[in-house]
């Protein structure tokens, strides 16, 4: 029985990055061997164990054989005869297929250290194509390590394109797809993730509503970058600079999907794209099992972002309606998420990346003025008790907004 450190911990050590999680492979052991040493078994598809003291994950060395479509279509061999090299060969990328023995010596049968030096993401073997989820994983690694100069090897990108065209991606469970999207959105450069998926044809399969934005023109006066897909990527980059909230980043990703279905006769204008995008967003949320909070904020940004950009022109009553639509008085966190997403949209344009988004402060001031009213005191002091209390408070909030923003109406 021999134990080896494998995967991300070895890769990150080679890259000089902090090592946070450690995974281990056990060679020459059986399930009973592990249980007899007080390891606790947790794996469902194949034997994975938790160390009795450190609680690190220890997996028996295994090989895989494709038996059916999708992520779960595999048979596993975890017998004690499986070698370390066989276990490493089943992994996705060479940089993830290195190991260290107990003495800290590197074991690198598939030249992962060379690809780290050359900043390449390369698949280990043709078996890569047996697991369609790896297309998304490679896109996520490309985004994670983009700042270090990593690129996808040509032969690996070609293989990903073949996999995307094969229809295998359609067999992926929605939960697995969303997990990869969520991890990518939480990463340092989700725009790279989306770009890689598009380059290999996977975006068209998984998120066609965003894929069709590329090549769709916008008015150059307001969007010097012109292309709506490019604008979306630029907005994602701005969202990363503004917030680490995945909810905000998801809202930014899908805020303009309505522009992909506006009548071509009207291009480069996209009248009513806000309303057109709402159904598309519902389709995405249902298909990918997007968490409710993410979908709710995305809906609000889609429906109201252009209104937000024109905030200074709006009547005080309309501004209050916007705040009420956001449920800002009961859920102020929503207001913050909405403001950040709208600012990312405004800055995600060529030449506007560092613009001052004054609308953010305006709506924040309007909210604070309306929220600061003492509702109980106002109700107690009202002279005409025949008026509806809700409308009575609403009129006072409109007056507070009008006074705060110096508006005539």
N, C-alpha and C positions, 0 to 999 in steps of 0.2 A: 504494500500500500504506500503510494507516494502522492504527495500533495504539491500542487503548483498554483502560484498566483497567475491569473490570466486576464485577458480582455482589457477593459478601460484603464485599470490601475497601472498595468504595464505600459500601455500606450501613453498615458498622461505623464508617467515618470520619464519616458523617453523624450517627451515634448517639454519637459521642465515645468509642467503644470502641477498644481496641488492635487494630491490623490485623496479623494473623499470616500469612495466606495471601493471595497475589495471583494472580488469574486475568486473562488478557488475551484480547481478541478482535482478530483481524486481518481487516481489510476491504480488499477489492480485491486479494487475493493468491491464488495457486494453490499446490498442494502443491509443485510444482517450484520456485516462488519461495522457499518456506520452506527446502527442502532445499539450495538453492544458497547460502543464507546460514548454513549449518551448523546449522540447527535439526534436532533428532532426532525423527522421527515415532514416537509411541507409541500413538495412538488406534487402536482396532479398528473400532468402528462408524462413526466419522467422524474426520477428520484432527485430531489434537491433537499438539502439538510441545513439546519441552523446549528452553528457551533454552540456547545453548551455554555461557554463563557462569553465569547465575543459576539455571538449571534450573527456573524458573517455567514454568507451563503456558500455552501459547499455542494457541488454537483458531481455525480459520477460521470466519468468520461463517457461520451456517447457518440454514436453515429446516427445518421438520419437517412431514411429512404422514403421517397415520395410515393404516396399511395392514393391520393385524391386531390381535388382542387382546393385552393385557399390555404389559409394559414395553418389550419389544423390537419391538413391532409398528409400527415407524416407518421411513419412507424419508427420507433427508436430502439437501438440496441445499447444497453447499458451494462453489458456483461463485463466481467473483470479482465477480459482479454483485449478490450478496446485500448488502443495506445493513445498517448498524448497527441502525437502527430495527426492521428485520425480525428480526434476531437477538435483540434485546431483547424483542420481542413474544412469542417462543416460550417465554419463561421463566415460572416459576410465579407469583411474587408481585411486585407493583409495587415493593416495597422491595428486591427483588433484580434489578430491571430498569433500573438506572441505570448510567451509565458516566462515565468521565472521560477527556478527551483528554490529549495530551502536555503541555498547558499547565496541567492541573489544573482545567479548566472542566467543570462538571457538565452532563451530557446526560441529560435526564429526560423522555422523551416520554410516559410513562405515569403521571406524577405520584407517583412513589415518595416523593419528599421530603415531599409533602403528607401521605401516609399515615404517614410516620415522625412527622411533627408530631402527627397525630391518633391515633397509636398503633394503627393498623389493619393487619391482615394481609388484603390484598385480591388476588384473582387478576387477572392482566393481561388475559386474553381468554377467550372460551368454549373455546379450545383447551386450557385447563387440564384439562378433563374427559377429554381423550384419553389422559392418563397416570395410571393409578390410584395409582401410587406417591406422587403428589403429596398424596393424602389424608393419608398418614403423615408426609410432609415438613412439611405445614402444622401438623399436630399437634405435631411436634417443634419447629418454630419458635415455636409458641404457648407451649410449655413453656420454651424457651430464653429468651424475652423476656417472660415473665409478670411478672417482678419490675420490668420497665420500664413495665408497664401496658398492654401490647399485648393487643388482643382481635381475634378473627376477625370480619371484616365479615359482616353478615347474609347478603348474597347469596353470599358464598363458602362459608359454612357450609351454606347451602341446596344449593349445587352439590355439596358434599362428600356430603351426605345422598343426593342423587340418584345419585351415583357409587357409594356403598356399596350402595344398593338395586339397582343394575343388574347385579350379579354380576361386574363387571370386576375387583374386588379378588381374586377367586378365581384369576385368571390370573397373579397376581404370583408370581415365583419365591421360594421359601422363604428363600433366602439374602438377597435384597433386603429382605424383610420383617424378618428377624432383624437385619440391619444397621441399619435404622431404629430398631428396639427397643433394640438395644445402644447406639446413639448417644443415644437418649432417656434410657435408664437411667443413662448416664454424665453426663447433663446436670444442670442445677441444680434441676429440678422435674419429675421423671418422673410425678408424680401428675397434673399438668396434661395431660401427653401422653395418659395413660389416659382421663382425663375427656373430652378432646376427641374421642378415638376413639369413646367411648361416645355422646357427644352427636350425632355424625353417623351412628351406626349401624355404623361400621367394626369396633368391638370385637367385636360379635356375630358378624361374619364371620371375623375373624382370630384372636381369642382368646375364644371363647364360654365357656370354662371360668371366666374371670374375669368376663365380662359378666353371667353368670347369678347372680353373688353379690349384685348390687344388688337390693334389695328383700327379701333373705333375712334374717329377724330372728335376733337372738342374745339371750341372757338379759340384761336390763337391769342386773342386779346387777353383772355383770362387764363388760358392754359398754354403758355409758350412751348410746353413739352408735347402738346397736341394729343398724343396717343393716350387713351383712357387707361389702358393697361399699365403703361409706364407711370402715369399719374398714381395709380394704385400702389405700385411698388415704392414710389417716392413718399407717399403718405405713410406707408408702413415704416419706412426709415425714420420719418419724423416722429411717429408714434413711439418708436423705441427711445428716441432722445427725450421725449416728454414724460413717458410713464413705463413702469414695469408691469402694469396691470394687463393680464392676458385678455380680460373682458374688453378693455379699450382697444387693444390691438386687433382683436377679432372684429369689432365693430368697424374699424378702419378698413380692414380687408374687404368687407362686403358692402360698404356704404354706397357704392356707386354701381351695383350690379344692374340697376334699372337702365343704365345707359347702353347696355348690350342688346336691349330689345326695343329701343325707340325706333320710330319709322326712319328708314334711311333717307327718305325724301327730305327730312328736316335736318339732317346732319349738316354742319357740326353741332347744331343745337339739340338739346335733349329735353324737350318740354315734358313735364310730368314724370320725369325719371324717378323722382322720389316715390311716387305712388306705385309705379310699375315695379320698383325694386322690392316692395313689401311681400308680394307673392313669391318672388324668387327666394327671398330670405327664408320664408316659411318652408319652401321646398328643401333648401339647404339644411335647415335645422332639423327637419324630420328625417332626411336621408342620412345625415351624419350623427344624429342623436346629440346635437349641440345642447349643452346645459342651458336651462331656462334663463338664467341671469345673463349669459352671453347673448342669447337670442333677443331678449328684451331690450338691452342697451343698443344692440345693432339695429333693431327696428326703429328706435327713437332717433338714432343718428341718421338713418336712411330717410325717415319721414321729415325731419326738421332741420337738417344741416344747412340747406340753402336759406331757410328762414333765419337761422342763427347768423349767417354771414351778412344778412341785411338788417341786423338788429337795430342799428341806429335809426333806420327808417320806419320802424314799426310803431304802431300806436301803443300806449301804455296797456290798454286792455288786451291787445294781442300778445304782448310780452308776458302778462299774467297767464294767459291761456297756454303759452309755451311752458311756463313753470309748472302749471297744473298738469299738463300732458306728461311732464317728466316725473310727476309725483314728488317734486322737490321738497315740499314742506314736510312731508312724512319721511322721505328717503333722500336726504341731502347728498348721500354718496353717489346717487344717480346723476345729480347735477354735475358733480366733479368729473365723472366718467364721460358724460356728454360733452362737456366743455373741452376736455383733453382730445377727444376724438375729432371734434370740429376744428380745433386748432391744428391738429395734424393734417386734416384735409386742406386747410387754407395754406399751410406751409409746404405741402407736397406738390409744389409747382416750380418749374425752372425759374430761378431768380427771386423766388419768394421764401426761400428756405429759412431766412432769419428775420422775417417780417414781424412787426409788432401786431399781435392779434388783440386789438382793443375791445372787441366784442366780448371777450372772456371776462374782462373786468366789469363791463357794463351789465352783463346778465348777473354776475355775482353781486353787484351793488343793488340791482333791482330785487334780487332774491332776499338779500339782507334787510332791505327797507320793508319789504312786505312781511317777512318772517318776524320782524321785531315788534310788530303791532301786538298789543295786549288785548287779545280777543275778549277775554272775560270782562275787562273794564269797559271796552267799547259796547258790549252787549248791555251791561248794567246801565250805561249812560244814555242809551238811545231813547229818543223821545217818542218815536212812532213805532209801537209794538206790532203794527199790522204787517210790516215788511218781513219778508223771508229772511231769516238770520243769515243763511248762506250768502244770499245776494247782498245783504247789508255789509258783511265782512269783505265780500269781493270788491265792493265799491271803495271801501276804505283802503284795500290793498292797491287798487288801481291808482288812487290818489297818492298813496305813499310812493309808488313807482314813478308817477308823473313828477312829483316834487323832487325825488332823488335824482332823476335823470334830466331835470330841467325841461321837460317836454310840455308842449302846449296842449296835447291831446293824449 
